[in-house]
Amino acid sequence: MTVTLTPSAAGRVQKFLESRGKGLGLRVGVKTSGCSGMAYTLEFVDEAREEDQIFESHGIKVLVDPTSLVYLDGTELDYTKEGLNEGFKFSNPNAKANCGCGESFSV
């Protein structure tokens, strides 16, 4: 089981951590929400929780709780810029459907 970052996403996370002046890494998770049932969550963290699974991708620690990992296994997180829009984009092989805005998914 794993969750990875593209080099672009890792670079963006590194810039965020540097601007914060501290941080262990990026917590990636899911919550029940959105029009498709599940929504992604991202959070910069300073400490790991005991139950966290920790992956390292391009020098960045990615922390995932066991419940979220079931839905995120194999996911790659990218950072993209398209015109005026920029942000993180999830490539999740477990998602069966995505909401039109890309904020939520169903399995």
Buried (B, 14 or more C-beta within 10 A) or exposed (E): EBBBBBEBBBBBBBEEBEEEEEBBBBBBBBEEEBEBBBBBEBEBBEEBEEEBBEBEBBEBBBBBBEEBBEBBBEBBBBBEEEEEEEEBBBEBEBBEEBBEEBBBBBE
